Amino acid sequence: MKDILIIGAGPVGLYAWSCAGMLGLTGYIIEGNDNPGGQPWELYPEKLLYDMPGFSEIKTKTFIENLISQTEKSSKQITYFGKTNILTVNEANDGFAVTLTNNEVISVKTILITSGNGVFTPIRLEHLDATQEYDNLWYAVKKLTTLTNKKVIVLGGGDSAVDWANHLVEDKITNNVTIIHRRELYRAKESNVQKLQQNKITELKPYHVKNVQVQNKQIKSLTLEHENSKEILELAADYFIVQYGAKVAPTMLNQFSLETTPMRKIIIQPSGQTNHPHIFAAGNNAYYEGKYYNMVTGFGEAINALFNITKIIHGNKYHPGYLSDIKK
Ligand SMILES: Cc1cc2nc3c(=O)[nH]c(=O)nc-3n(C[C@H](O)[C@H](O)[C@H](O)COP(=O)(O)OP(=O)(O)OC[C@H]3O[C@@H](n4cnc5c(N)ncnc54)[C@H](O)[C@@H]3O)c2cc1C
């Protein structure tokens, strides 16, 4: 039986993976999405972070890549399973027998839940083959320079759609930006909505996408229909950024009878323990009064939980020492 199962490889799970290995724990980490990195990787990889200790600023994507490479040393002790969720959990012999959706059956003494806001996937552009990838259709902006001087269409009317449309112009990536929204009013911060005009962004609303023209894995153009007049427009572009939001897939965490808030956050003790003494939680899925939800808070909760997990594994008197004392 191994020591730990970490559920979720967002920033907090990735950090927990590194630290668990350094603390000498053995086990597994699972991630429901195709890629590790959680919300920062999926939602805002190109944004700058200003609140990471030791960095006056760092690009989110670079920070997540650093977290991933930091896990390398721990990858022998802690096995990573991507695109994997929990199927069943049974308590057995002072631990848990967990069946995973990749058909692996694992036994662990403790569980650390770092599942954040759940396994979310972007809401996709309609009229397309959902199994097919399209080179110039992005659900997250992962490499801004690719868009330099290109004609870009942003679809959506929420904060992230409005933010990206403004950002592309303000950061001098391209001046050729169109935003398409199916309602008359945006659901975004008013000051950013006003910037759309200042930035000379073409606004098409209220229009919905009636059809999509595709050629060789590329989106060529969109057929738009005006919500009221039913006027039809044909619009071509080099890149299409869809910001319709995300849907959260069921995470199977209801397998555990854990005490949660009405918003389904897991209530934890100062030790990181949930109401089950061998199940811990850290990061965006964990709650205690006065909590501020950001990455640094989650990192602190993760290492604290791991410290207490080492006590379960090695006995209450055990102290793992500082990680700087660990021999390479
Ligand atoms: C637009 C935006 C900007 C932000 N800016 C900042 C900032 O500047 N600084 C900052 O510190 N924070 C920022 N945040 C908040 C930050 O992103 C979160 O605090 C952080 O992502 C929480 O990390 P996490 O690992 O707990 O959860 P998540 O990032 O949500 O990751 C959880 C991971 O677990 C996986 N998962 C969930 N359930 C399961 C399951 N059952 N099985 C397998 N895998 C599962 C998910 O797929 C996901 O990869 C921002 C958030 C947003 C939306």
The ligand as an ORCA input file, in Angstrom:
! r2SCAN-3c Opt
* xyz 0 1
  C      -8.910     34.858    -14.383
  C      -8.238     34.411    -13.108
  C      -7.095     35.068    -12.666
  C      -6.457     34.678    -11.483
  N      -5.324     35.328    -11.074
  C      -4.656     34.886     -9.979
  C      -3.436     35.531     -9.574
  O      -2.996     36.523    -10.159
  N      -2.789     35.007     -8.478
  C      -3.254     33.916     -7.780
  O      -2.591     33.469     -6.840
  N      -4.413     33.319     -8.150
  C      -5.118     33.768     -9.224
  N      -6.304     33.171     -9.583
  C      -6.811     32.051     -8.729
  C      -6.046     30.772     -9.005
  O      -6.166     30.407    -10.374
  C      -6.609     29.658     -8.108
  O      -6.458     30.053     -6.761
  C      -5.834     28.366     -8.361
  O      -6.043     27.911     -9.685
  C      -6.279     27.272     -7.387
  O      -5.499     26.154     -7.662
  P      -6.005     24.671     -7.350
  O      -4.889     23.774     -7.762
  O      -6.523     24.621     -5.966
  O      -7.290     24.474     -8.293
  P      -7.478     24.448     -9.883
  O      -6.601     25.433    -10.541
  O      -8.948     24.551    -10.088
  O      -6.977     22.988    -10.302
  C      -7.669     21.832     -9.902
  C      -7.270     20.691    -10.821
  O      -7.854     19.480    -10.342
  C      -8.411     18.750    -11.430
  N      -9.495     17.906    -10.880
  C     -10.637     18.334    -10.257
  N     -11.369     17.285     -9.817
  C     -10.676     16.178    -10.187
  C     -10.935     14.778    -10.025
  N     -12.002     14.320     -9.372
  N     -10.054     13.903    -10.550
  C      -8.947     14.353    -11.210
  N      -8.652     15.658    -11.372
  C      -9.501     16.560    -10.868
  C      -8.876     19.832    -12.400
  O      -8.993     19.328    -13.717
  C      -7.762     20.873    -12.246
  O      -6.693     20.631    -13.133
  C      -6.974     33.575    -10.721
  C      -8.117     32.896    -11.191
  C      -8.760     33.304    -12.360
  C      -9.981     32.560    -12.827
*
